[in-house]
């Protein structure tokens, strides 16, 4: 229940950020080229929105198994070895997330002490930059979930997108005349 609420909030927030960025950019282009005008703050707003999108998208990519990786060599090993390798990789990525979480929290603390606003938006810079610790905390949470799946045997290792395998499976189930029509 709580997990599905978190998934929905995460998906909704990412969709809202992307829609806001798209709409803001569209309005800015119309104002700039149609009326020789525009919002001074639009570029900076898109900068911060993009940072939120990327850093929250890290965790979303882990949850949806949509990160692309090269696992050709790893796939040659038996399942047990793949699980060990996957768990080691997961520990390294978790260490990275922890280091980045610590560093971003220290950065936010310094911004809070300095107490400066963004250049064109009347909001404290530390508030706009909270995407860093939140994003890396979410990444750590998603990686911990993946680690639990590896430990409990529900996963063979670090889960990545397999676009080539998906295409092969899709084409195997598609009649030749439909493939030729593409």
N, CA, C and O of each residue as an XYZ file, in Angstrom:
728
protein
N       0.827     -1.193      0.000
C       0.000      0.000      0.000
C       0.873      1.260      0.000
O       0.744      2.100     -0.891
N       1.751      1.395      0.984
C       2.628      2.557      1.065
C       3.563      2.607     -0.139
O       3.864      3.677     -0.667
N       4.018      1.425     -0.563
C       4.922      1.357     -1.708
C       4.231      1.822     -2.986
O       4.833      2.539     -3.785
N       2.978      1.426     -3.188
C       2.265      1.845     -4.396
C       1.977      3.349     -4.367
O       1.965      3.996     -5.415
N       1.746      3.903     -3.185
C       1.559      5.352     -3.069
C       2.852      6.066     -3.436
O       2.826      7.069     -4.149
N       3.983      5.557     -2.954
C       5.278      6.146     -3.282
C       5.534      6.071     -4.791
O       6.038      7.028     -5.379
N       5.193      4.948     -5.416
C       5.354      4.802     -6.869
C       4.524      5.842     -7.609
O       5.006      6.480     -8.545
N       3.278      6.010     -7.186
C       2.392      6.971     -7.850
C       2.876      8.402     -7.673
O       2.845      9.195     -8.613
N       3.322      8.728     -6.466
C       3.844     10.081     -6.216
C       5.090     10.318     -7.071
O       5.239     11.379     -7.678
N       5.973      9.336     -7.114
C       7.188      9.453     -7.913
C       6.848      9.627     -9.399
O       7.387     10.519    -10.055
N       5.970      8.790     -9.925
C       5.575      8.886    -11.337
C       4.881     10.212    -11.629
O       5.161     10.855    -12.640
N       3.986     10.615    -10.752
C       3.263     11.864    -10.946
C       4.170     13.080    -10.898
O       4.022     14.008    -11.693
N       5.107     13.070     -9.965
C       6.042     14.182     -9.846
C       6.927     14.295    -11.078
O       7.162     15.395    -11.577
N       7.413     13.171    -11.564
C       8.240     13.189    -12.775
C       7.431     13.687    -13.976
O       7.935     14.474    -14.778
N       6.194     13.237    -14.102
C       5.340     13.691    -15.209
C       5.047     15.185    -15.093
O       5.061     15.903    -16.093
N       4.786     15.648    -13.886
C       4.508     17.063    -13.665
C       5.721     17.925    -14.003
O       5.586     18.973    -14.635
N       6.895     17.488    -13.586
C       8.112     18.245    -13.882
C       8.347     18.312    -15.386
O       8.648     19.376    -15.926
N       8.209     17.175    -16.058
C       8.423     17.147    -17.510
C       7.394     18.009    -18.233
O       7.747     18.735    -19.162
N       6.137     17.942    -17.825
C       5.088     18.757    -18.452
C       5.338     20.245    -18.206
O       5.156     21.066    -19.105
N       5.750     20.585    -16.999
C       6.039     21.979    -16.672
C       7.192     22.507    -17.513
O       7.124     23.614    -18.047
N       8.255     21.710    -17.628
C       9.390     22.127    -18.450
C       8.976     22.332    -19.903
O       9.379     23.309    -20.535
N       8.175     21.417    -20.431
C       7.732     21.504    -21.822
C       6.869     22.734    -22.034
O       7.081     23.484    -22.987
N       5.900     22.950    -21.159
C       5.004     24.096    -21.277
C       5.772     25.409    -21.126
O       5.558     26.345    -21.896
N       6.653     25.481    -20.150
C       7.432     26.695    -19.922
C       8.314     27.015    -21.130
O       8.423     28.172    -21.535
N       8.935     25.999    -21.693
C       9.776     26.210    -22.872
C       8.931     26.661    -24.061
O       9.324     27.571    -24.791
N       7.774     26.030    -24.259
C       6.892     26.414    -25.358
C       6.452     27.868    -25.223
O       6.536     28.636    -26.181
N       5.985     28.244    -24.038
C       5.538     29.623    -23.806
C       6.695     30.591    -24.015
O       6.517     31.657    -24.603
N       7.858     30.228    -23.544
C       9.036     31.090    -23.688
C       9.383     31.291    -25.164
O       9.712     32.406    -25.571
N       9.315     30.229    -25.971
C       9.612     30.347    -27.403
C       8.577     31.235    -28.086
O       8.940     32.091    -28.893
N       7.296     31.047    -27.778
C       6.243     31.876    -28.377
C       6.448     33.336    -27.993
O       6.366     34.219    -28.846
N       6.714     33.594    -26.719
C       6.932     34.972    -26.280
C       8.172     35.586    -26.930
O       8.163     36.747    -27.340
N       9.231     34.791    -27.014
C      10.495     35.315    -27.536
C      10.397     35.629    -29.028
O      10.779     36.714    -29.466
N       9.881     34.672    -29.805
C       9.871     34.861    -31.259
C       8.590     35.514    -31.772
O       8.593     36.103    -32.854
N       7.515     35.421    -31.028
C       6.269     36.027    -31.472
C       6.077     37.448    -30.988
O       5.475     38.271    -31.677
N       6.593     37.736    -29.794
C       6.335     39.041    -29.194
C       7.613     39.761    -28.739
O       7.548     40.818    -28.113
N       8.755     39.185    -29.056
C      10.050     39.769    -28.669
C      10.072     40.084    -27.169
O      10.496     41.158    -26.740
N       9.599     39.109    -26.395
C       9.479     39.264    -24.953
C       9.866     37.939    -24.305
O      10.464     37.084    -24.959
N       9.540     37.762    -23.058
C       9.803     36.490    -22.395
C       9.948     36.670    -20.901
O       9.938     37.788    -20.386
N      10.082     35.551    -20.217
C      10.275     35.564    -18.768
C      11.766     35.511    -18.465
O      12.480     34.664    -19.001
N      12.225     36.389    -17.632
C      13.642     36.410    -17.263
C      14.015     35.135    -16.508
O      15.129     34.631    -16.645
N      13.096     34.628    -15.727
C      13.359     33.506    -14.828
C      13.192     32.131    -15.481
O      13.490     31.120    -14.845
N      12.729     32.064    -16.723
C      12.376     30.782    -17.343
C      13.568     29.845    -17.506
O      13.455     28.648    -17.242
N      14.700     30.375    -17.935
C      15.874     29.518    -18.141
C      16.346     28.905    -16.825
O      16.650     27.714    -16.763
N      16.403     29.712    -15.787
C      16.833     29.193    -14.487
C      15.819     28.202    -13.918
O      16.199     27.206    -13.302
N      14.544     28.473    -14.122
C      13.506     27.543    -13.660
C      13.658     26.197    -14.359
O      13.571     25.153    -13.713
N      13.885     26.211    -15.670
C      14.091     24.958    -16.400
C      15.352     24.249    -15.943
O      15.397     23.019    -15.906
N      16.370     25.010    -15.596
C      17.613     24.413    -15.091
C      17.341     23.602    -13.819
O      17.766     22.452    -13.703
N      16.635     24.210    -12.878
C      16.338     23.507    -11.624
C      15.343     22.366    -11.841
O      15.479     21.304    -11.233
N      14.355     22.575    -12.692
C      13.406     21.495    -12.986
C      14.111     20.307    -13.621
O      13.806     19.156    -13.309
N      15.056     20.587    -14.514
C      15.798     19.505    -15.153
C      16.641     18.743    -14.125
O      16.747     17.518    -14.189
N      17.232     19.466    -13.186
C      18.004     18.804    -12.130
C      17.101     17.873    -11.312
O      17.486     16.746    -11.002
N      15.908     18.345    -10.967
C      14.961     17.500    -10.240
C      14.577     16.287    -11.069
O      14.501     15.174    -10.547
N      14.334     16.495    -12.363
C      13.942     15.404    -13.246
C      15.024     14.334    -13.316
O      14.732     13.142    -13.215
N      16.257     14.752    -13.485
C      17.372     13.800    -13.607
C      17.590     13.050    -12.293
O      17.715     11.826    -12.294
N      17.637     13.764    -11.192
C      17.983     13.119     -9.923
C      16.854     12.239     -9.384
O      17.120     11.213     -8.759
N      15.618     12.622     -9.615
C      14.519     11.721     -9.253
C      14.405     10.588    -10.272
O      13.988      9.479     -9.937
N      14.777     10.879    -11.509
C      14.743      9.866    -12.560
C      15.739      8.744    -12.344
O      15.524      7.629    -12.820
N      16.834      9.015    -11.630
C      17.790      7.947    -11.295
C      17.095      6.813    -10.553
O      17.211      5.644    -10.920
N      16.375      7.181     -9.507
C      15.682      6.172     -8.697
C      14.568      5.514     -9.502
O      14.348      4.308     -9.391
N      13.877      6.291    -10.301
C      12.795      5.739    -11.132
C      13.352      4.713    -12.112
O      12.732      3.675    -12.344
N      14.514      4.998    -12.687
C      15.150      4.058    -13.616
C      15.525      2.751    -12.950
O      15.419      1.690    -13.565
N      15.962      2.810    -11.700
C      16.283      1.581    -10.962
C      14.998      0.811    -10.682
O      14.960     -0.409    -10.842
N      13.955      1.508    -10.268
C      12.681      0.842     -9.949
C      12.075      0.167    -11.168
O      11.582     -0.957    -11.073
N      12.105      0.837    -12.307
C      11.478      0.301    -13.513
C      12.429     -0.552    -14.348
O      12.056     -1.048    -15.411
N      13.647     -0.718    -13.866
C      14.673     -1.508    -14.563
C      14.887     -1.006    -15.991
O      14.945     -1.793    -16.936
N      15.001      0.306    -16.130
C      15.143      0.884    -17.460
C      16.532      1.446    -17.734
O      16.766      1.996    -18.811
N      17.462      1.322    -16.783
C      18.835      1.736    -17.048
C      19.471      0.732    -17.995
O      19.322     -0.480    -17.839
N      20.173      1.257    -18.964
C      20.823      0.397    -19.947
C      22.239      0.110    -19.475
O      22.935      1.010    -19.005
N      22.660     -1.122    -19.597
C      24.006     -1.507    -19.207
C      24.533     -2.575    -20.135
O      23.783     -3.166    -20.912
N      25.808     -2.814    -20.049
C      26.435     -3.853    -20.858
C      26.749     -5.018    -19.921
O      27.630     -4.925    -19.065
N      26.024     -6.099    -20.097
C      26.205     -7.261    -19.224
C      26.518     -8.522    -20.018
O      26.221     -9.631    -19.576
N      27.119     -8.349    -21.190
C      27.425     -9.486    -22.046
C      28.347    -10.479    -21.346
O      28.089    -11.683    -21.363
N      29.408     -9.987    -20.737
C      30.357    -10.876    -20.061
C      29.718    -11.534    -18.835
O      29.931    -12.718    -18.575
N      28.938    -10.760    -18.092
C      28.307    -11.283    -16.878
C      27.302    -12.376    -17.219
O      27.158    -13.339    -16.467
N      26.608    -12.236    -18.342
C      25.590    -13.226    -18.708
C      26.186    -14.580    -19.085
O      25.454    -15.563    -19.207
N      27.497    -14.644    -19.270
C      28.148    -15.916    -19.580
C      28.314    -16.805    -18.346
O      28.529    -18.011    -18.464
N      28.213    -16.196    -17.163
C      28.408    -16.943    -15.921
C      27.124    -17.662    -15.510
O      26.032    -17.300    -15.949
N      27.266    -18.690    -14.661
C      26.069    -19.365    -14.132
C      25.284    -18.413    -13.213
O      25.834    -17.426    -12.725
N      24.001    -18.712    -12.982
C      23.141    -17.810    -12.205
C      23.695    -17.430    -10.829
O      23.558    -16.282    -10.408
N      24.305    -18.356    -10.141
C      24.824    -18.056     -8.800
C      25.941    -17.015     -8.861
O      25.985    -16.098     -8.040
N      26.836    -17.156     -9.828
C      27.936    -16.188     -9.989
C      27.372    -14.835    -10.428
O      27.845    -13.789     -9.984
N      26.361    -14.858    -11.299
C      25.727    -13.601    -11.726
C      25.131    -12.866    -10.534
O      25.198    -11.639    -10.458
N      24.547    -13.615     -9.603
C      23.983    -12.986     -8.402
C      25.067    -12.342     -7.552
O      24.885    -11.239     -7.038
N      26.189    -13.024     -7.405
C      27.299    -12.472     -6.611
C      27.845    -11.214     -7.283
O      28.054    -10.195     -6.625
N      28.073    -11.286     -8.587
C      28.571    -10.117     -9.325
C      27.557     -8.974     -9.231
O      27.932     -7.827     -8.992
N      26.293     -9.285     -9.415
C      25.246     -8.272     -9.323
C      25.201     -7.626     -7.959
O      25.011     -6.415     -7.848
N      25.375     -8.425     -6.916
C      25.354     -7.876     -5.560
C      26.571     -6.990     -5.315
O      26.457     -5.954     -4.661
N      27.737     -7.386     -5.832
C      28.935     -6.545     -5.693
C      28.761     -5.213     -6.427
O      29.110     -4.154     -5.906
N      28.221     -5.282     -7.632
C      27.947     -4.056     -8.389
C      26.973     -3.184     -7.616
O      27.158     -1.971     -7.516
N      25.938     -3.802     -7.072
C      24.949     -3.070     -6.304
C      25.588     -2.379     -5.097
O      25.269     -1.229     -4.796
N      26.480     -3.077     -4.415
C      27.163     -2.463     -3.269
C      27.992     -1.257     -3.695
O      28.027     -0.251     -2.988
N      28.659     -1.349     -4.847
C      29.447     -0.219     -5.338
C      28.553      0.972     -5.684
O      28.886      2.114     -5.369
N      27.427      0.706     -6.327
C      26.514      1.790     -6.680
C      25.884      2.374     -5.417
O      25.662      3.582     -5.337
N      25.598      1.534     -4.444
C      25.066      2.005     -3.164
C      26.091      2.878     -2.442
O      25.731      3.888     -1.836
N      27.360      2.493     -2.505
C      28.424      3.315     -1.925
C      28.481      4.674     -2.614
O      28.601      5.706     -1.954
N      28.395      4.673     -3.945
C      28.367      5.924     -4.704
C      27.197      6.799     -4.255
O      27.370      7.993     -4.009
N      26.007      6.203     -4.147
C      24.823      6.962     -3.730
C      25.011      7.532     -2.325
O      24.600      8.661     -2.054
N      25.628      6.759     -1.430
C      25.850      7.229     -0.060
C      26.842      8.396     -0.040
O      26.632      9.376      0.675
N      27.907      8.293     -0.811
C      28.885      9.388     -0.880
C      28.238     10.649     -1.449
O      28.451     11.750     -0.941
N      27.449     10.479     -2.505
C      26.783     11.624     -3.115
C      25.717     12.211     -2.180
O      25.527     13.427     -2.148
N      25.036     11.368     -1.432
C      24.056     11.854     -0.464
C      24.744     12.692      0.609
O      24.270     13.773      0.955
N      25.848     12.198      1.127
C      26.600     12.931      2.146
C      27.099     14.272      1.587
O      26.931     15.317      2.215
N      27.710     14.225      0.405
C      28.241     15.447     -0.201
C      27.158     16.452     -0.532
O      27.340     17.653     -0.333
N      26.033     15.972     -1.036
C      24.951     16.897     -1.388
C      24.318     17.493     -0.133
O      23.901     18.651     -0.135
N      24.247     16.705      0.934
C      23.698     17.243      2.178
C      24.623     18.329      2.733
O      24.154     19.357      3.222
N      25.924     18.102      2.655
C      26.886     19.122      3.108
C      26.773     20.385      2.248
O      26.848     21.502      2.761
N      26.595     20.202      0.957
C      26.436     21.335      0.044
C      25.176     22.135      0.375
O      25.207     23.365      0.411
N      24.076     21.435      0.613
C      22.821     22.097      0.969
C      22.981     22.866      2.276
O      22.476     23.980      2.414
N      23.676     22.275      3.218
C      23.893     22.937      4.509
C      24.685     24.232      4.329
O      24.383     25.245      4.960
N      25.695     24.191      3.468
C      26.479     25.408      3.204
C      25.621     26.471      2.513
O      25.696     27.654      2.844
N      24.813     26.035      1.555
C      23.917     26.993      0.890
C      22.935     27.606      1.878
O      22.606     28.789      1.786
N      22.472     26.802      2.818
C      21.535     27.306      3.819
C      22.201     28.339      4.726
O      21.597     29.351      5.080
N      23.445     28.072      5.094
C      24.185     29.009      5.955
C      24.463     30.319      5.210
O      24.301     31.405      5.767
N      24.881     30.204      3.951
C      25.162     31.394      3.145
C      23.881     32.197      2.909
O      23.919     33.425      2.843
N      22.753     31.505      2.783
C      21.432     32.122      2.686
C      21.295     33.030      1.465
O      20.915     34.195      1.582
N      21.606     32.483      0.300
C      21.461     33.265     -0.931
C      20.264     32.768     -1.738
O      19.841     31.618     -1.624
N      19.742     33.665     -2.545
C      18.631     33.321     -3.423
C      19.174     32.949     -4.789
O      20.320     33.249     -5.125
N      18.338     32.296     -5.562
C      18.685     32.013     -6.948
C      18.816     33.343     -7.687
O      18.365     34.377     -7.196
N      19.430     33.312     -8.860
C      19.678     34.558     -9.579
C      18.401     35.247    -10.037
O      18.245     36.452     -9.840
N      17.490     34.500    -10.643
C      16.303     35.111    -11.238
C      14.998     34.674    -10.587
O      13.928     35.145    -10.973
N      15.071     33.788     -9.616
C      13.870     33.281     -8.945
C      13.977     33.680     -7.476
O      15.008     33.427     -6.852
N      12.956     34.290     -6.916
C      13.038     34.733     -5.520
C      12.819     33.587     -4.526
O      11.919     33.637     -3.688
N      13.653     32.565     -4.636
C      13.584     31.403     -3.750
C      15.011     31.108     -3.304
O      15.959     31.263     -4.074
N      15.152     30.685     -2.061
C      16.485     30.344     -1.558
C      17.075     29.223     -2.398
O      16.383     28.271     -2.756
N      18.344     29.344     -2.705
C      19.008     28.362     -3.566
C      19.053     26.978     -2.922
O      18.988     25.971     -3.626
N      19.163     26.914     -1.605
C      19.237     25.611     -0.949
C      17.929     24.840     -1.113
O      17.939     23.610     -1.181
N      16.811     25.549     -1.177
C      15.516     24.884     -1.372
C      15.440     24.304     -2.773
O      14.994     23.172     -2.957
N      15.872     25.076     -3.759
C      15.848     24.608     -5.142
C      16.799     23.433     -5.368
O      16.587     22.618     -6.266
N      17.843     23.351     -4.551
C      18.859     22.303     -4.716
C      18.594     21.059     -3.875
O      19.420     20.146     -3.854
N      17.479     21.007     -3.194
C      17.149     19.823     -2.393
C      16.992     18.561     -3.230
O      16.936     17.455     -2.692
N      16.920     18.728     -4.546
C      16.808     17.557     -5.425
C      18.004     16.622     -5.253
O      17.878     15.414     -5.453
N      19.162     17.171     -4.884
C      20.347     16.310     -4.751
C      20.216     15.317     -3.601
O      20.267     14.113     -3.849
N      20.051     15.759     -2.358
C      19.927     14.737     -1.304
C      18.667     13.883     -1.438
O      18.696     12.691     -1.129
N      17.570     14.470     -1.890
C      16.347     13.682     -2.064
C      16.538     12.635     -3.149
O      16.153     11.479     -2.977
N      17.132     13.039     -4.265
C      17.364     12.111     -5.372
C      18.291     10.970     -4.992
O      18.021      9.815     -5.319
N      19.383     11.284     -4.304
C      20.318     10.219     -3.924
C      19.766      9.347     -2.801
O      20.095      8.163     -2.724
N      18.932      9.914     -1.928
C      18.276      9.092     -0.902
C      17.296      8.125     -1.571
O      17.226      6.952     -1.203
N      16.545      8.619     -2.550
C      15.621      7.737     -3.282
C      16.383      6.662     -4.053
O      15.953      5.511     -4.116
N      17.516      7.046     -4.638
C      18.339      6.060     -5.340
C      18.810      4.982     -4.373
O      18.765      3.795     -4.696
N      19.262      5.388     -3.187
C      19.686      4.411     -2.179
C      18.555      3.489     -1.777
O      18.760      2.287     -1.610
N      17.370      4.039     -1.620
C      16.196      3.233     -1.260
C      15.889      2.200     -2.343
O      15.650      1.031     -2.042
N      15.898      2.634     -3.596
C      15.619      1.711     -4.707
C      16.711      0.657     -4.843
O      16.424     -0.498     -5.157
N      17.950      1.045     -4.611
C      19.040      0.071     -4.671
C      18.927     -0.937     -3.533
O      19.213     -2.119     -3.723
N      18.514     -0.482     -2.355
C      18.313     -1.401     -1.228
C      17.209     -2.406     -1.558
O      17.310     -3.585     -1.218
N      16.151     -1.928     -2.226
C      15.096     -2.848     -2.657
C      15.646     -3.891     -3.623
O      15.335     -5.077     -3.510
N      16.465     -3.445     -4.573
C      17.055     -4.379     -5.530
C      17.984     -5.358     -4.813
O      17.998     -6.548     -5.129
N      18.754     -4.861     -3.854
C      19.633     -5.735     -3.080
C      18.851     -6.805     -2.342
O      19.282     -7.956     -2.275
N      17.712     -6.437     -1.790
C      16.869     -7.411     -1.094
C      16.377     -8.488     -2.057
O      16.311     -9.664     -1.700
N      16.032     -8.081     -3.283
C      15.590     -9.066     -4.281
C      16.729    -10.014     -4.638
O      16.496    -11.200     -4.873
N      17.955     -9.506     -4.680
C      19.103    -10.374     -4.980
C      19.341    -11.344     -3.827
O      19.519    -12.542     -4.048
N      19.343    -10.830     -2.602
C      19.607    -11.657     -1.419
C      18.547    -12.741     -1.252
O      18.872    -13.872     -0.889
N      17.288    -12.409     -1.512
C      16.208    -13.383     -1.341
C      16.035    -14.304     -2.548
O      15.171    -15.181     -2.544
N      16.856    -14.104     -3.579
C      16.808    -14.981     -4.747
C      15.719    -14.639     -5.751
O      15.464    -15.414     -6.672
N      15.077    -13.497     -5.588
C      14.033    -13.091     -6.530
C      14.610    -12.433     -7.778
O      13.900    -12.191     -8.754
N      15.899    -12.151     -7.731
C      16.560    -11.526     -8.876
C      17.902    -12.208     -9.104
O      18.551    -12.673     -8.166
N      18.304    -12.255    -10.373
C      19.578    -12.892    -10.719
C      20.778    -11.981    -10.511
O      21.918    -12.447    -10.522
N      20.539    -10.704    -10.325
C      21.636     -9.764    -10.158
C      21.163     -8.346    -10.360
O      19.975     -8.051    -10.223
N      22.083     -7.476    -10.683
C      21.758     -6.076    -10.930
C      20.868     -6.013    -12.159
O      21.276     -6.430    -13.243
N      19.668     -5.501    -12.003
C      18.665     -5.557    -13.062
C      18.790     -4.371    -14.005
O      18.735     -3.213    -13.590
N      18.959     -4.687    -15.282
C      19.106     -3.672    -16.319
C      18.073     -3.898    -17.407
O      17.471     -4.968    -17.497
N      17.876     -2.889    -18.224
C      16.994     -3.044    -19.380
C      17.683     -3.934    -20.403
O      18.901     -3.871    -20.564
N      16.915     -4.754    -21.086
C      17.450     -5.628    -22.134
C      16.697     -5.327    -23.421
O      15.815     -6.080    -23.834
N      17.062     -4.208    -24.049
C      16.343     -3.779    -25.250
C      16.511     -4.770    -26.396
O      15.564     -5.040    -27.135
N      17.710     -5.305    -26.542
C      17.942     -6.266    -27.626
C      17.095     -7.517    -27.400
O      16.456     -8.011    -28.330
N      17.089     -8.025    -26.181
C      16.277     -9.206    -25.870
C      14.795     -8.943    -26.062
O      14.062     -9.804    -26.548
N      14.353     -7.740    -25.675
C      12.938     -7.387    -25.861
C      12.578     -7.352    -27.337
O      11.507     -7.817    -27.727
N      13.467     -6.802    -28.163
C      13.210     -6.760    -29.609
C      13.181     -8.152    -30.218
O      12.352     -8.450    -31.077
N      14.094     -8.997    -29.764
C      14.120    -10.377    -30.268
C      12.826    -11.091    -29.900
O      12.220    -11.762    -30.736
N      12.401    -10.941    -28.633
C      11.150    -11.562    -28.196
C       9.956    -11.008    -28.965
O       9.057    -11.757    -29.348
N       9.947     -9.703    -29.190
C       8.842     -9.079    -29.919
C       8.783     -9.582    -31.360
O       7.708     -9.880    -31.880
N       9.951     -9.673    -31.997
C       9.985    -10.142    -33.385
C       9.682    -11.630    -33.497
O       9.146    -12.078    -34.510
N      10.018    -12.391    -32.476
C       9.734    -13.827    -32.512
C       8.224    -14.078    -32.487
O       7.748    -15.075    -33.031
N       7.483    -13.178    -31.860
C       6.030    -13.336    -31.753
C       5.258    -12.559    -32.810
O       4.027    -12.558    -32.801
N       5.971    -11.894    -33.726
C       5.327    -11.116    -34.772
C       5.428    -11.854    -36.100
O       6.515    -12.288    -36.479
N       4.318    -12.004    -36.810
C       4.367    -12.669    -38.111
C       5.281    -11.913    -39.075
O       5.393    -10.691    -38.987
N       5.941    -12.634    -40.002
C       6.886    -12.001    -40.930
C       6.284    -10.870    -41.758
O       6.971     -9.888    -42.041
N       5.018    -10.989    -42.153
C       4.417     -9.939    -42.962
C       4.263     -8.620    -42.170
O       4.364     -7.537    -42.745
N       4.021     -8.721    -40.853
C       3.956     -7.514    -40.026
C       5.322     -6.897    -39.846
O       5.452     -5.673    -39.849
N       6.363     -7.732    -39.688
C       7.733     -7.211    -39.570
C       8.139     -6.499    -40.843
O       8.799     -5.462    -40.778
N       7.761     -7.030    -42.013
C       8.117     -6.419    -43.284
C       7.398     -5.094    -43.482
O       7.920     -4.196    -44.142
N       6.199     -4.965    -42.912
C       5.428     -3.738    -43.049
C       6.026     -2.586    -42.250
O       5.744     -1.422    -42.532
N       6.843     -2.902    -41.260
C       7.451     -1.850    -40.436
C       8.452     -1.157    -41.238
O       9.096     -0.228    -40.752
